[in-house]
Amino acid sequence: MKDSIDFLICNYNGGNLLRRCIDSILNLNIQNLMIYIYDNASIDNSLDSIKNYKLNQIKIVEGENNIGYGKAINNLFEISKSEYIFILNPDAELEFDKFELE
C-alpha cells in the first residue's frame, strides 16, 4: 500500500481495549500509517497502557475535558494529513489484513 492512511480513535476510559485496538492496527504491517488518539480526559489506565509504544506512528492528544465523541474526532480530522482516514472506537479490533484493507 503506497498511500498513507490515518486511523482516528476517540478514547474515554477504554482501558486495555485501546491497546488491543492499536495492536490490531499495527499488525497490518502498513508502512505509511498514523494512529491519532484523542483522549477525552480518561480517568482509567487507558493512556498508561499505550505510552510505552514509543512509536512515531502514534500521536496522542490529551484533552483536559471530555468534549464528546464528535468534537474529538473533528479535532483529529484537523490534524490528519492522509488522503485515507479510518475511524475506530477503542473497543474495535481489526480482523483483516492490509490486502483486504486495500
WOFENUR-V835621 format. One record per run of one state. SS is the DSSP state (~ for helix, > for strand, _ for the rest). FROM is the first residue (numbers start at 1). TO is the last residue. If there is no record, write none. Layout:
SS|FROM|TO, SS|FROM|TO
This chain:
_|1|4, >|5|11, _|12|15, ~|16|26, _|27|32, >|33|39, _|40|50, ~|51|53, _|54|57, >|58|62, _|63|68, ~|69|79, _|80|83, >|84|89, _|90|97, ~|98|101, _|102|102
